[in-house]
Amino acid sequence: MAPEKRVSERTCRLWSAIWNWWCDQRRETSTFSAFRRLLGIAWEFGRESLPDRRRQRYGDVDYDWEHRVNTTGAALNWRTRLLGLLHSQYQPVPPEQFREMISALAGHIGESADLRQFTFIDIGSGKGRALLLALEWGFRRMVGVELLPELDRIARDNIRAFQEPGVNAEIELVCMDARRFTFPTEPSVVFLFNPLPKPHLRVLLANLERSLRQNHRALYLVYANPVFERAFAAFQMLRKVSGTNQYSLFATSAGR
Ligand SMILES: C[S@@+](CC[C@H](N)C(=O)[O-])C[C@H]1O[C@@H](n2cnc3c(N)ncnc32)[C@H](O)[C@@H]1O
């Protein structure tokens, strides 16, 4: 494809993301609040571009050093950063927090099942940090769903670069809006780390509920940083089974 055509396609995508965001906000709030939020995003985007904030995004670079990958929130182009502010900003899950949550899940499942029977699905997989960490549990299959093409591309590079002996897992990456994702019908662990604003989370949960009604199965959902946990109240197929202030664990009745 000619470079000019690629650029204009990307510009179109950016404008259509801004327009969709605007329509969503108007539906949820008033024109005035939507406009105020838009100014807030413009302000935040400006601040994010300052050198000290750019340096901060390298954050927990230790994981990357250890595994020769690129999963911090740094080194993203301005389009991805702006789109991140409109949807949900990329931030990789801290490894200790992830390990604590999945250990708690394994403890909860106990001897009735084994994580190796489950497919791990990361909604909003970003640069793939959670998927790489999930390799430590030997899930039978892993799927990452990411909206932004730049993050999806880096995740693909990371998976290629991440070579640990004995790792024999299947990781599939899908670059799409998670609201249109069709959940696989096998026993699964769905992982959410701040991927979606509340209205989009409701759409995702409605799709998941529909899928569970059609194909009843064991499914666990780990919701890290559960700021919109109240949205789950409207869905009956998933009930909260444990959690802390850092995460909530939900299960279907076919789980325990
Ligand atoms: C906080 S990051 C989590 C990254 C990764 N799961 C991890 O734990 O390391 C949230 C991610 O959700 C993605 N996202 C936001 N809206 C989305 C959507 N509608 N569909 C798919 N991904 C989305 C963002 O681009 C971002 O990469």
The ligand as a Tripos MOL2 file, in Angstrom:
@<TRIPOS>MOLECULE
LIG
   27    29     1     0     0
SMALL
NO_CHARGES

@<TRIPOS>ATOM
      1 C1         -4.6170   -1.5840   31.2890 C.3       1 LIG1
      2 S1         -4.2170   -2.2550   29.6970 S.3       1 LIG1
      3 C2         -4.0360   -3.9790   30.1270 C.3       1 LIG1
      4 C3         -2.9060   -4.6770   29.3790 C.3       1 LIG1
      5 C4         -2.7200   -6.1710   29.6310 C.3       1 LIG1
      6 N1         -3.9820   -6.8600   29.7980 N.3       1 LIG1
      7 C5         -1.8720   -6.4310   30.8420 C.2       1 LIG1
      8 O1         -2.4610   -6.7980   31.8590 O.co2     1 LIG1
      9 O2         -0.6520   -6.3030   30.8050 O.co2     1 LIG1
     10 C6         -5.8270   -2.1780   28.8900 C.3       1 LIG1
     11 C7         -5.7790   -2.5190   27.4070 C.3       1 LIG1
     12 O3         -7.1180   -2.6380   26.9000 O.3       1 LIG1
     13 C8         -7.1090   -2.1900   25.5380 C.3       1 LIG1
     14 N2         -8.4880   -1.8850   25.1140 N.ar      1 LIG1
     15 C9         -9.2240   -0.7750   25.4020 C.ar      1 LIG1
     16 N3        -10.4510   -0.8530   24.8280 N.ar      1 LIG1
     17 C10       -10.4810   -2.0350   24.1730 C.ar      1 LIG1
     18 C11       -11.4630   -2.7090   23.3670 C.ar      1 LIG1
     19 N4        -12.6780   -2.1600   23.1630 N.pl3     1 LIG1
     20 N5        -11.1550   -3.9090   22.8210 N.ar      1 LIG1
     21 C12        -9.9290   -4.4770   23.0330 C.ar      1 LIG1
     22 N6         -8.9650   -3.8860   23.7660 N.ar      1 LIG1
     23 C13        -9.2290   -2.7010   24.3410 C.ar      1 LIG1
     24 C14        -6.1850   -0.9770   25.5890 C.3       1 LIG1
     25 O4         -5.7210   -0.6130   24.3030 O.3       1 LIG1
     26 C15        -5.0780   -1.4850   26.5350 C.3       1 LIG1
     27 O5         -4.0610   -2.1130   25.8220 O.3       1 LIG1
@<TRIPOS>BOND
     1     1     2 1
     2     2     3 1
     3     2    10 1
     4     3     4 1
     5     4     5 1
     6     5     6 1
     7     5     7 1
     8     7     8 2
     9     7     9 1
    10    10    11 1
    11    11    12 1
    12    11    26 1
    13    12    13 1
    14    13    14 1
    15    13    24 1
    16    14    15 ar
    17    14    23 ar
    18    15    16 ar
    19    16    17 ar
    20    17    18 ar
    21    17    23 ar
    22    18    19 1
    23    18    20 ar
    24    20    21 ar
    25    21    22 ar
    26    22    23 ar
    27    24    25 1
    28    24    26 1
    29    26    27 1
@<TRIPOS>SUBSTRUCTURE
     1 LIG1         1 GROUP 0 **** ****
